[in-house]
Amino acid sequence: MKKVFLSGASSGIGLAIAQALTARGDEVWGTSRNLIRLEQLPRLHPVLLDLSNSRSIEEAFKGAHLAAGYFDVVINNAGSGHFDPAEHLSEDEIQKQFQILLFGHLQLMRLALAAMRARGEGLIINVTSLASRLPVPFMAAYNAAKAAMAAFTMSIQLELPDSNIRIVDLQPADISTAFNHAVIKRGQHDPRYEMRVAKTWAAVDRNMKNAPPPELVAKHILHVIDSPNPPPRITVGDVFQSKVAPFIFRFLPQRVRVWGLKMYYGI
């Protein structure tokens, strides 16, 4: 039986992870900004957490850690998205994306490291995104924040002296969830972008509907948790997005990468 701290447990990938963990007997302290949204599952302990608030992050983790006694695994999963031309993103919008997708989870990771170091072992799984390597048009702040989280994760992997504390970067490709329904679209009117935005959104929405279910990510999470020596990075999704495209892109010049992504999204 594992004790797990999981951010963003109320929907999508986080909910699938919570269901998979509790179904096999693990204890999960799952977070949400709204506790009413959390499913009532056996062995799921609700934790109120707002990643935009540093005090909320510290109180949520320390309170859950006190109740649990220790955590074998901490999963940084919660997130949000936006969909607008990068040219029109305000500083406030960019800061919000970085706070939720990067700074909030970095704070949780530091808290987890301190707790795990006292115990001498532990596993941290940072759910970033394949968009960190293959960016999605009109989601520039999301792409950049996920890329920063992936780079920070790799830096920690390089530096960490505690061999019994492991950190994994799990990068989902498109996964069929309600993520798109929660994506923030400001509706900035700019005729230069209208057609490109519409074509990209149609492709993004189509890809999401045809993508694998979140249970696929949960399955990989269980494998990582059970592995005595998990890989430092895992991609999850359909074969083309998660395996073929990243492999090909490694060998292409930037000009061809940009052209290929434009063709993929029809812009």
N, C-alpha and C positions, 0 to 999 in steps of 0.2 A: 504494500500500500504506500503510495506516494502522497506527499502534501505539496499542493501546487498553488501558486499565486498566478492568476490569469487576468490580464486587463482586457476589457472589451468583451465580456462574456454574454452579453444580452442578445446578440444577433450574429448572423453570418458565420464567418470562420470561427469566431470566439465561441459562439453557442455550440457549434459542432464539436469543438475541442472539449468544452465543458461536458457535453453529453457523453462523448466517448470516454473521458476520464472517469466520470462518476459511474458510468455503466459497468466499468471493470473493478470498481471498489476504491478508486482514489478519492482523496478529500481535496476539494477545490474551493479556494477563496476567489470568487469571481467578481469582477468590478463592473460598475455601470454608473453613468451620471444620474440615472433614474432607476432606483431599485425596483420600481413597479415593473420595469421591462424585463427583469431577470426571471427566467423560468424557475418554478419550484421543483428542483430536482433533489433526490436524496444525495446527501454528502456535498451539496453546493451551498457554500456560505456566502451570503451577499455582502458586498463591500462597496460603499459609496466612494466614488473617485471621479474627480474632475481634473483631467490632464492639463487644463489651461491654468490651474491654480497650484502653485508650488506647495503651499501649506496643506492643501487637500491631498496631494501626492504623499507627502511625508506622513500625515496622520493616517491615511488609508493603509499604507504598507506597514507602518509600525503597529497599528492596531491589529491588523490581520496577523502579523508575525507574533504578536503577544498571545493572541488566541490560539494560533497553530502550534507555537513552541519552536518551530523551525519550518523551513521550506526546502524540499528536495529540488524543486523546479520553479523557476519564475519565467512566465511567458509574456513578453511585451507584444501585445497584439492590437490593442485599440487604435482606431484611426478615423480619419475623415478625408474628404476630397473636395476638389473644386473643378470648375470647367469654364475657363475664360482665357482670352488671349493674354499671354504673358505681358505684353506691352501695356495692358490696362490694369494689371494687378496692383492694388494699392500696397503700401508698406505694411499697413495693418493686416491685410489679408495674407500677405506672405508670412508675417510674424506669427499669425494664428496657426498656419499650417506647420511651421517649424516648431512651435511650442508643443503642439499635440503629437506630431509625428517624430520629433527629434528630442527636443529639450526635456519634455515630460518623461519620455522613456529612458533618456540618459540618467535622469534623477532616480528613476526606479531601479535602473541597473546598478548605480552606485550604492543604493540602499541594499540591494540584493547581495552585491559583492561583500559588503561589510558584514552582513548577517551570515553569509556562507563561509566567509573566511574564519569567523569565530568557531564554526563547526568543522571546518576543514574539508568540506566537499559541497558540491551543488552543480546545478545545470541551469543556464540562462539561455532561453530561445528568443531571439529577436526576429519577429515577423516583419520583414521589410517588404520588398516587392521587386519583381522582375523589371518594373518600370525604372528602377535605379540604374539598369544597364540598357534597357530598350525603352526610352521615354515615350509617353503617350502625348500627342499634341494637345495643347490647351490645358495641360495639367502640370505646368512648369514648376510651381511651388511644391506640389506633391512629389513629382519626380526628383527634384533637388533634395527635398527633405529625406526621402527614402534612400537616395544615393549617399547622403551624408551619414545616415544611420548605418548603412552597410559598410562604409569606409571606417566609421568609428568602431564598429564591431570587429573588423579585421585588425585594426590597430590594437584593440584590447587583446585579441587573440595572439598578436605578436609579443605583447608586453607582459601578459599575466604570468607571474612566477608560480602561481598555485596550480600544479598539474592536476589536482583533483577537482578543480572548479573549471567547468567547460562552458564555452559560449558558442552558440550555433546561430548562423544567419540563415533563416528560412525565407526563401523568396518565392511567393506564389505568382504565377502568371494569372490570366483571367480565371476567376472562379465564380460560379453562378450563385450570386447572393443578391441581396437588395441594396448593395453598396451604391449603385447608380441612383437609386431613389433618394439617397441622402446627400448626393453630391450638390454642392452649392454652385448655382449658376446665377451670376449677377445680372446677366442680360444686357451687358454693355453694348450699346448700339454702335456698330462701326461697319459700314457697308463693305469695306475692304475685306472683312473677315467672315461675313455672314455665310457665304457658300461653303467656305472651308470648315467653319465650325459645325454647320449642319451635316456635312459629309462625314466628318470625324465622329460626331456624336452617334450617327447612324451605325458606323462601323463598331464603335465602342459598345453600343447597346446590343448589336447583333452578336458580337463576340461574347459578351457577358451571358446572353441567353443560351448560347451553344457551348458554354464552358463546362468543365467538370463541376460536380457539387462540392460544397465545403467539407463534406465527409472525407474527401480525398486528402485534404490538408490535415485533418484530424488523424487520419491513418498514419501519415508520415510523422506527425508529432509523437504518436505513441511509439513508433519505431525508434525515433531519436531518444526518447526518454528511456527506453529499454536497452539501448545500445551501450555497451561498456566503453566504446570509443567512437562517438558520433562524428560524422564529417563536419568540418567547419562551415560549409555552405551547402544548402540543398535548394534545388528549384522544383516547384510543384505545379503541375498543370497539364494541358494536353501536350502530346509529343512534340508538335511543331514549335509551340511557344516556349516550352520549358527546356527542350533539348536541342532541337535542330537550329532554331534561330540564334540562340546565344552562342552556339558553337561556330556557326558561319560568321557571325558578326565579329568574332575575335580576330579574324584574319582579313577583314575588309578595311580599306581606308575610310576616313570619316565622311568624305564626299559620297561614297557609295552607301554608307550606312544611312545617311540622311535621305538620299534618294530612295532607298529600299523602304524606309519607314513611311515616307510620303506615299509611295505606291501602295503600301499595305493598308493605309487609312484612306486612300482615294483622294488625296489632296495634291 
